[in-house]
Each structure stands twice: as C-alpha cells, then as structure tokens.
Amino acid sequence: MTEIKLTNTKTRKKDVFVPIDDTNVRMYVCGPTVYDRAHIGNARPVIVFDVLYRLLREIYGADHVTYVRNFTDVDDKINARAAASGRTINEITDETIQWYLDDMRAVGALDPDQMPRATRYIPQMIAMIEELIAKGHAYSDGAGHVLFSVDSYAKYGALSGRSTDDMIAGARVEVADYKRDPMDFVLWKPSVGDQPGWDSPWGVGRPGWHIECSAMAKDLLGDHFDIHGGGNDLMFPHHENEIAQSCCASGHADDGDGFANVWLHNEMLQVEGKKMSKSLGNFFTVRDLLDQGVAGEVIRFVFLSTHYRKPMDWTAEKAAQAEATLKSWRKLLDGAEPTGADQAVVELVADDLNTAGAITLLHKMAKDIAANPQKDCFYEKGAMLASAQLLGLLTTPSEADDAGFDLSAYADRLATLRATAMETKDFGPVDALKTALLDAGVEVRMSKTGVELDAGPTFDASKLEGLL
C-alpha cells in the first residue's frame, strides 16, 4: 500500500499518515459561512482537500473514506445580509449553499460524503456545552451567554504555537463584562428581536461559531478521527478553539489527545502578486471567472501548479497557459480510457500532496507519448488519463477545448528574425527561437508565405516565458 506523508501542523513536521481505522478513514474540513458568492481564495482549500479525498479513496477504497465539510448557516453576517436585503435567512442560506455547490463542482470538486448545516445540529451543540459546564471548562454569565474558560485547558495555543500574550496581541479579542478572562470565547449567546434563536438551558439564543464544527465533527466522525483541514487563516482562533472545547468535552483536557490526529492547513492566495482586495480592484469570485469563460478545470490546474503549503499567485498568464496545456492533453488522449494511475504520480501526490510535481510528470508522460506516433500507446495514454483524473483533471469534456493559446506574437517575432537573417545571413537567433518553441511543444512551419505556429500535443505554455 502506498505510504502517505502529510505535513501535520500539530507536530510541525511531515508525518507518515496512519489511519485510526483503515476501513473507516475520516476527514473534516471547515466549510463556508453562506451569505455570499465564494471568492477564488475560498476555492483553494476545496481543491486541496478534494485532491486528498481522491487520494484517500484511491488508496483505501471509496467505501472506506468519509469526508465531512460543513455549512455555517447561522452567523451575524447572514443576519446582517437578511436585514439589509429584506429577505429571510433561509432564502439567503439556501441560495448561497446552492451557488457554492455549483461553483465548487465547476472546479472539479467531488461532493463530500456529508455536508451538514449548522442549524440542524443545535441539540448536539447544546449537549456539548452542557458537558463542558459540567466538567468545569465553561460557565454561564446568567444572562444568556456561555463562555469557554481558556484557563481550564493548559494546552491552549499548542496548535498555533502562540503564547496567551501573543494571542491577545495578535487577535481581536472582545473585552466584555460577561467574560472572566479576555481570552474566553463564546459557546452560546442570547438572541433578541429578529435574530435566529433556539431554546436552551440558558435562554433563547444561538451558538458561537467554534462550537458548531466541534459538535458536527463529533456527531458524524466521533470524538477521535484522522484529519482536520482548512486554510491557515483558521488556525487561530477557530481551530485552536475547536481543539480546546472538543478535548475538554471528551475527557482529554490533560493530555490534549483525541479529536483530530492530523491538522492540515493550506496557504493563502494572491492575484497578480498582490493580496486580493476589493480596494485594489483584484477581488473576484469563482463565478466571475466562470462567467468570463475561464473553465473550472483551468482554475483547478492553476491552483494545483503550486504546492498547497506555499502562497499561490493567480495570474491571467497562468490561466492562459493552463488552458493551452489542458487542450493539448485532451487532443493527445482523445479516445483513451483510464487504465489506472501511474504509480509515480500516486507517490508524488501521496508525498504531502505534491500536485505541482505530479503535473510536471504529466508533462513528461505527454511528451513521451507524442514522441511515439507510430505506437498505439494504449496503456500509456490510459495511465496518463487516470493520473490526471487523480488530480481531478480531464474528468469531463471541457468547454474550453476549442479555445487555443494565442501564438501570433511568437509567429510575428520568428518572422521578423527570419527576415533580418535573410539580409545578415546570421540565422542563429532564428534557430534559437525555433528550438525554444519546439521544446515548448509548438509545431513550427516556415515557408515563403510566412510562419505558422500551432500548439502540439505536448504543448507546455510555461516554457514560452521570456521568449519575447
């Protein structure tokens, strides 16, 4: 069986993954708060953990993996959106959940096995809060608030590696009269007016954000499961708080064991080298890109071309290169059927989700297949297709197949160099550019009438950088 290695935030090193039960591998990933469209940064953890989900299914079997990703459908942002729009909370959350599912399916993400909505797990949250109070880890202020007592959990901060002082300085800690300590966080809060609320031992109210994931994970995966994931912006305070309340509720306050064995966090995303921001005009949603004609598969390819633990830069150039590469691969593998992923690709993905390395190997496989036009290459093509599908690529026909990479600037440059060479008799620059184009998988035809360039089956647009 292929050995999986994952960089575990909990241990701060790359660990060999050993499931608690290899017939029941369990993973929980924090999902969206559903009040608006998902921006492209929201899609990164979805794609990262979709690859991990596919890998786990490949190695342990689809029937032996359970993947849970939640929807937070009770939140102050949702309340504010409802108040501003005049629509009901249910209308907003139902619509936004469907948007999210449509957009994530468009970028090739499989639906998780379970997609719980927080509002359907209120009894489980109340039960966990009662347990925390009974064990001395939480307290009520008598006016509808219930707080987790951070001082009651000695290992608080172990995941993020921060001291309490650092956490107070680096976070927006709410100072409130109902808190015994500024670091204590809300498990339950009162609801008034039009705010959504549920009956509880502490009055009509609603849950805090952190308790939602703990209660849903426990109900669907148990007190102790294999993997918990999300973006690194969730490490503190959300994941830190999840660990504290979950370990304390399950009786692991002293040792900090239980809950999730492996914590996986992906890095953030930039756009054209800058942090995505509405003020910079570089903020856009997944749907914006799809509506502009950027195929979901192209978005996925660009994301997977950077390791999940490195910051990722979205650029229009990368998208164009990805589109051209996918088109050439589809042309090369036309009519092929998947015959099983290449073991070298599986091992690369299993090595801490090295999707960038796997894509590099797919380029080599394409080049090798194209170099043997006389050979049937039935097995090789099937292996390449299955390997791409392990990454969630080439799984469906692409709407972008008819769109080619614009090589006109390179053709013009080659024609100019050729015209100059006819006068100077120095064909060195012509040969150099032609060789570089051929190495990038471009088919070059030069005649008296001009220069024609086409992306061949091994076309790799990234190799065109710096040629103009």
Backbone hydrogen bonds, N-H to C=O, Kabsch-Sander energy under -0.5 kcal/mol:
donor,donor_aa,acceptor,acceptor_aa,energy
5,K,350,A,-3.0
6,L,15,D,-2.5
8,N,6,L,-0.9
8,N,13,K,-2.4
9,T,7,T,-0.7
9,T,263,W,-3.0
11,T,8,N,-0.7
12,R,8,N,-2.2
13,K,8,N,-1.0
15,D,6,L,-2.8
15,D,13,K,-0.7
17,F,4,I,-3.5
18,V,16,V,-0.6
24,N,21,D,-2.4
25,V,64,H,-3.1
27,M,66,T,-2.6
28,Y,227,I,-2.6
29,V,68,V,-2.6
30,C,229,G,-1.8
34,V,32,P,-0.6
34,V,72,T,-1.8
35,Y,33,T,-1.3
40,I,284,F,-1.8
42,N,39,H,-1.1
43,A,39,H,-0.8
43,A,40,I,-0.6
44,R,40,I,-0.6
44,R,41,G,-0.9
46,V,42,N,-0.7
47,I,43,A,-2.4
48,V,44,R,-2.8
49,F,45,P,-2.6
50,D,46,V,-1.4
51,V,47,I,-1.9
52,L,48,V,-1.7
53,Y,49,F,-2.3
54,R,50,D,-2.5
55,L,51,V,-2.5
56,L,52,L,-2.9
57,R,53,Y,-2.2
58,E,54,R,-2.2
59,I,55,L,-2.2
60,Y,56,L,-3.1
61,G,56,L,-0.5
61,G,57,R,-1.4
64,H,61,G,-2.0
65,V,62,A,-0.9
66,T,25,V,-3.1
68,V,27,M,-2.9
68,V,66,T,-0.5
69,R,114,Q,-2.1
70,N,29,V,-0.9
71,F,116,P,-2.5
72,T,32,P,-2.7
73,D,71,F,-1.0
79,N,75,D,-2.1
80,A,76,D,-2.5
81,R,77,K,-2.1
82,A,78,I,-2.3
83,A,79,N,-2.4
84,A,80,A,-2.3
85,S,81,R,-1.9
86,G,82,A,-2.0
92,I,88,T,-2.0
93,T,89,I,-2.8
94,D,90,N,-2.6
95,E,91,E,-1.9
96,T,92,I,-2.6
97,I,93,T,-2.5
98,Q,94,D,-1.8
99,W,95,E,-2.3
100,Y,96,T,-2.6
101,L,97,I,-2.6
102,D,98,Q,-2.6
103,D,99,W,-2.7
104,M,100,Y,-2.7
105,R,101,L,-2.2
106,A,102,D,-1.7
107,V,103,D,-1.1
108,G,105,R,-1.6
109,A,104,M,-2.4
113,D,67,Y,-1.1
114,Q,67,Y,-2.0
118,A,71,F,-2.3
120,R,117,R,-2.0
121,Y,118,A,-2.2
122,I,119,T,-0.5
125,M,121,Y,-1.8
126,I,122,I,-2.6
127,A,123,P,-2.3
128,M,124,Q,-2.0
129,I,125,M,-2.4
130,E,126,I,-2.5
131,E,127,A,-1.8
132,L,128,M,-2.1
133,I,129,I,-2.3
134,A,130,E,-2.4
135,K,131,E,-1.7
136,G,133,I,-1.5
137,H,132,L,-2.9
138,A,132,L,-0.9
139,Y,147,L,-2.1
141,D,145,H,-2.2
146,V,188,W,-2.4
147,L,139,Y,-2.9
148,F,185,F,-3.0
149,S,137,H,-2.8
150,V,148,F,-1.0
152,S,149,S,-1.6
153,Y,150,V,-1.8
154,A,152,S,-0.6
156,Y,153,Y,-1.6
158,A,155,K,-2.1
161,G,157,G,-1.8
162,R,157,G,-1.0
167,M,163,S,-2.4
168,I,164,T,-2.3
169,A,165,D,-2.3
170,G,166,D,-2.5
171,A,167,M,-0.8
173,V,171,A,-1.6
174,E,172,R,-0.6
175,V,173,V,-0.5
176,A,174,E,-0.6
179,K,176,A,-1.6
184,D,181,D,-1.5
185,F,148,F,-0.8
187,L,146,V,-3.3
188,W,146,V,-1.6
189,K,206,R,-2.5
191,S,204,V,-1.9
195,Q,192,V,-2.1
198,W,205,G,-2.9
203,G,200,S,-1.8
205,G,198,W,-2.3
206,R,189,K,-2.5
208,G,187,L,-2.0
212,E,208,G,-0.8
212,E,209,W,-0.7
213,C,209,W,-0.8
214,S,210,H,-1.4
215,A,211,I,-2.4
216,M,212,E,-2.4
217,A,213,C,-2.8
218,K,214,S,-2.2
219,D,215,A,-2.2
220,L,216,M,-2.2
221,L,217,A,-2.8
222,G,217,A,-0.7
222,G,218,K,-1.4
225,F,259,F,-2.8
226,D,26,R,-0.7
227,I,26,R,-2.0
228,H,262,V,-2.6
229,G,28,Y,-2.5
230,G,264,L,-1.3
232,N,266,N,-2.6
234,L,231,G,-2.1
235,M,232,N,-0.8
239,H,234,L,-3.0
240,E,235,M,-1.3
241,N,237,P,-2.8
242,E,238,H,-2.3
243,I,239,H,-2.4
244,A,240,E,-2.0
245,Q,241,N,-2.5
246,S,242,E,-2.5
247,C,243,I,-2.8
248,C,244,A,-1.9
249,A,245,Q,-2.0
250,S,246,S,-1.8
251,G,248,C,-0.7
252,H,247,C,-3.6
256,G,252,H,-2.3
259,F,223,D,-1.7
261,N,225,F,-1.6
262,V,226,D,-2.5
264,L,228,H,-2.4
264,L,262,V,-0.5
266,N,230,G,-1.4
267,E,308,Y,-2.9
270,Q,312,M,-3.6
271,V,274,K,-3.2
272,E,314,W,-3.1
274,K,271,V,-1.6
276,M,269,L,-0.7
281,G,277,S,-0.6
281,G,278,K,-0.8
282,N,277,S,-1.5
284,F,282,N,-0.6
286,V,38,A,-2.3
289,L,285,T,-1.6
290,L,286,V,-2.4
291,D,287,R,-2.8
292,Q,288,D,-1.3
293,G,290,L,-1.5
294,V,289,L,-2.4
295,A,293,G,-0.7
298,V,295,A,-0.6
299,I,295,A,-1.8
300,R,296,G,-2.3
301,F,297,E,-2.4
302,V,298,V,-2.4
303,F,299,I,-2.2
304,L,300,R,-2.6
305,S,301,F,-1.0
305,S,302,V,-0.6
306,T,303,F,-1.4
308,Y,353,L,-0.5
310,K,307,H,-2.2
312,M,268,M,-2.1
314,W,270,Q,-3.0
314,W,312,M,-0.6
315,T,313,D,-0.5
319,A,315,T,-1.8
320,A,316,A,-2.2
321,Q,317,E,-2.4
322,A,318,K,-2.6
323,E,319,A,-2.3
324,A,320,A,-2.1
325,T,321,Q,-2.4
326,L,322,A,-2.6
327,K,323,E,-2.0
328,S,324,A,-2.2
329,W,325,T,-2.4
330,R,326,L,-2.3
331,K,327,K,-2.1
332,L,328,S,-2.2
333,L,329,W,-2.4
334,D,331,K,-0.8
336,A,333,L,-2.6
339,T,382,G,-1.1
340,G,382,G,-0.5
342,D,383,A,-0.7
345,V,342,D,-0.5
346,V,342,D,-2.2
347,E,343,Q,-2.5
348,L,344,A,-1.6
349,V,345,V,-2.4
350,A,346,V,-2.4
351,D,347,E,-0.9
351,D,348,L,-0.6
352,D,5,K,-2.4
352,D,350,A,-1.6
353,L,349,V,-1.7
354,N,348,L,-1.6
355,T,353,L,-2.4
358,A,354,N,-1.8
359,I,355,T,-2.3
360,T,356,A,-1.9
361,L,357,G,-2.0
362,L,358,A,-2.0
363,H,359,I,-2.1
364,K,360,T,-1.7
365,M,361,L,-2.5
366,A,362,L,-2.4
367,K,363,H,-2.2
368,D,364,K,-2.5
369,I,365,M,-2.2
370,A,366,A,-2.5
371,A,367,K,-1.4
372,N,369,I,-1.5
375,K,372,N,-1.3
381,K,377,C,-2.8
382,G,378,F,-2.0
383,A,379,Y,-2.6
384,M,380,E,-2.3
385,L,381,K,-2.6
386,A,382,G,-2.3
387,S,383,A,-2.2
388,A,384,M,-2.5
389,Q,385,L,-2.2
390,L,386,A,-1.3
391,L,387,S,-0.8
391,L,388,A,-0.8
392,G,389,Q,-1.1
393,L,388,A,-2.6
401,D,398,S,-1.2
403,A,400,A,-1.8
404,G,402,D,-0.7
407,L,405,F,-0.9
411,A,407,L,-2.2
412,D,408,S,-2.6
413,R,409,A,-2.0
414,L,410,Y,-2.4
415,A,411,A,-2.3
416,T,412,D,-2.3
417,L,413,R,-2.3
418,R,414,L,-2.1
419,A,415,A,-2.3
420,T,416,T,-2.1
421,A,417,L,-2.3
422,M,418,R,-1.8
423,E,419,A,-0.8
423,E,420,T,-0.8
424,T,420,T,-2.5
425,K,421,A,-2.7
427,F,425,K,-0.8
431,D,427,F,-2.7
432,A,428,G,-2.5
433,L,429,P,-2.2
434,K,430,V,-2.6
435,T,431,D,-2.6
436,A,432,A,-2.0
437,L,433,L,-2.4
438,L,434,K,-2.5
439,D,435,T,-2.3
440,A,436,A,-1.2
441,G,438,L,-1.6
442,V,437,L,-2.6
443,E,454,D,-3.6
444,V,442,V,-0.6
445,R,452,E,-2.5
447,S,450,G,-2.6
450,G,447,S,-1.2
452,E,445,R,-3.0
454,D,443,E,-1.8
456,G,441,G,-2.4
456,G,454,D,-0.6
459,F,456,G,-1.7
460,D,440,A,-3.0
463,K,460,D,-1.9
464,L,461,A,-1.9
465,E,462,S,-1.0
467,L,464,L,-2.0
